[in-house]
Amino acid sequence: MNIGEEIVGEYLRLCEACQFIQYNLSTPDTQGEIDVVGINLEDHRIFVCEVAVHLETGLQYVRDNQPDNVARLCKKFIKDIEYAQKYFPDYTPVAMLWSPI
């Protein structure tokens, strides 16, 4: 658990009225995890959240010494949204990126 994920979970609980919150949810169909998932049972919404807490460098993913923010985040959100659509077909997926910088 990290402080960024905890803040996101509390936001989902308090501001989005999510009754269920899961941290670091493993995705069974693809390698990886979703940082925070919140489910609002009444509104039929599922929040899939990526949390990047890079306090010193900001949001800065690198691959082969080259910036990789766009490709990495697109891949993560495609995976997250596909997960939500497959396992919660009656819910509206809401994708969120949380980064303090």
C-alpha positions in Angstrom: 0.0 0.0 0.0 1.2 3.5 -0.7 -0.1 6.8 0.4 -1.3 7.8 -3.1 -3.4 4.7 -3.4 -4.8 5.2 0.1 -5.9 8.8 -0.9 -7.6 7.5 -4.1 -9.4 4.8 -2.1 -10.7 7.4 0.4 -11.8 9.7 -2.4 -13.7 6.9 -4.0 -15.4 6.0 -0.7 -16.2 9.5 0.4 -16.8 11.4 -2.9 -18.0 8.7 -5.3 -19.9 6.7 -2.7 -18.1 3.4 -3.6 -19.2 0.6 -1.3 -16.3 -1.6 -2.4 -12.7 -0.7 -2.8 -9.8 -3.0 -3.8 -6.2 -2.1 -3.9 -3.6 -3.7 -6.3 -6.2 -5.9 -8.0 -4.5 -8.6 -10.1 -5.9 -8.9 -13.6 -6.3 -12.6 -14.5 -6.3 -12.2 -18.3 -3.1 -10.1 -18.6 0.0 -9.6 -16.5 -0.3 -6.7 -14.1 -2.7 -5.1 -11.7 -5.0 -2.2 -11.3 -3.8 0.1 -8.5 -7.3 1.0 -7.1 -10.8 -0.2 -8.1 -13.9 1.2 -6.6 -17.4 0.0 -7.2 -20.6 2.1 -6.7 -23.3 -0.5 -6.5 -26.2 1.9 -6.6 -25.1 3.9 -9.7 -23.6 0.8 -11.4 -20.2 2.5 -11.9 -16.8 0.9 -11.6 -13.7 3.2 -11.1 -10.4 1.8 -12.4 -7.6 4.0 -11.2 -3.9 4.2 -12.0 -1.9 5.9 -9.3 1.6 7.2 -10.0 3.3 8.8 -7.1 6.7 9.9 -8.4 7.3 12.9 -6.0 10.8 13.8 -7.2 10.5 13.3 -10.9 6.9 13.8 -11.6 5.1 11.4 -14.0 8.0 10.1 -15.9 8.0 6.5 -17.2 11.1 5.6 -19.3 11.8 2.6 -21.6 15.2 2.2 -23.2 16.2 5.7 -21.9 13.3 7.3 -23.8 10.1 8.8 -22.4 7.3 6.2 -22.3 4.4 8.0 -20.6 1.9 7.9 -23.4 2.5 4.3 -24.5 2.6 2.9 -20.9 -0.5 4.8 -19.7 -2.5 3.8 -22.9 -1.6 0.2 -22.3 -2.6 0.3 -18.7 -5.9 2.0 -19.3 -6.8 -0.3 -22.2 -6.2 -3.3 -19.8 -8.1 -1.6 -17.0 -11.2 -0.8 -19.2 -11.2 -4.2 -20.8 -11.2 -5.8 -17.3 -14.1 -3.6 -16.2 -16.1 -4.3 -19.3 -15.5 -8.1 -19.2 -16.2 -8.7 -15.5 -18.7 -5.9 -14.9 -20.6 -5.6 -18.1 -23.6 -3.9 -16.5 -21.5 -1.2 -15.0 -20.2 2.1 -16.5 -16.4 2.1 -16.3 -14.7 5.3 -15.2 -10.9 5.4 -15.8 -8.8 7.8 -13.6 -5.2 8.7 -13.5 -3.9 10.1 -10.2 -0.5 11.8 -9.9 0.4 14.5 -7.5 2.7 16.3 -9.9 
